[in-house]
Amino acid sequence: MSESEYPFSGVLMRLVGVLMPGAFGKQSQQHMQDFKSFAEMGKDVREARD
């Protein structure tokens, strides 16, 4: 598991960060899973997901 820090410079992004703290982590996790699939199996993440 990795740990990431998201610095928000704008007021709107700070508000979004407070209201939806898990959204950024979930998106990062999905990107890491997509990359793992690509690196290990050559799966194209642009293909339709079932």
C-alpha positions, 0 to 999 in steps of 0.5 A, a space after each residue: 500500500 502506498 501513501 499519497 499527499 494531495 496539497 490543495 491550493 484553491 478554496 474550492 479544491 480544499 472544500 472538495 477535499 474536506 467533503 470527499 476525503 476518500 475520493 482521491 484515494 479511491 481514484 489513486 487505487 484504481 490507477 495503481 490497479 490498472 497499471 498493475 494489470 497492464 504491467 503484469 498481463 498487458 491488459 489495456 485499461 481503455 477496454 470496456 470494463 465488465 
